Amino acid sequence: MEMASWTGFFRTLGYIVLFYYLFKFLARIFAPILMRKAMSKVQQKMQEQTQQQQNNNTQQQTSKAEMPREKKKVGEYVDYVEVE
């Protein structure tokens, strides 16, 4: 009975080691591919955001150029002094 438990233990240990090295091997193959894909998605999102910001800036500049500015003086600047 004791021999069967050692055999099962070593078999389980062997599977764990086998899966560990298999995972390491597959990670070396697929990790660079997944990283490139993730980086391209991030780059694409950043480009879209940059284009949106540029579009917003040009729209704001054109709307500011069309609207005349009013030059009103609202009031004087008052400096408050602390009373003791």
JOFENPE-V433686 format. One record per backbone hydrogen bond with DSSP energy under -0.5 kcal/mol. CO is the residue of the C=O (numbers start at 1). NH is the residue of the N-H. Records with the same first field share a line. If there is no record, write none. Layout:
CO=NH + NH
This chain:
1=5
2=6
3=7
4=8
5=9
6=10
7=11
8=12
9=13
10=14
11=15
12=16
13=17
14=18
15=19
16=20
17=21
18=22
19=23
20=24
21=25
22=26
23=27
24=28
25=29
26=30
27=31
29=33
30=34
31=35
32=36
33=37
34=38
35=39
36=40
37=41
38=42
39=43
40=44
41=45
42=46
43=47
44=48
45=49
46=50
47=51
48=52
49=53
50=54
51=55
52=56
53=57
54=58
55=59
56=60
57=61
58=62
59=63
60=64
61=65
62=66
63=67
66=68
70=72
72=74
78=80
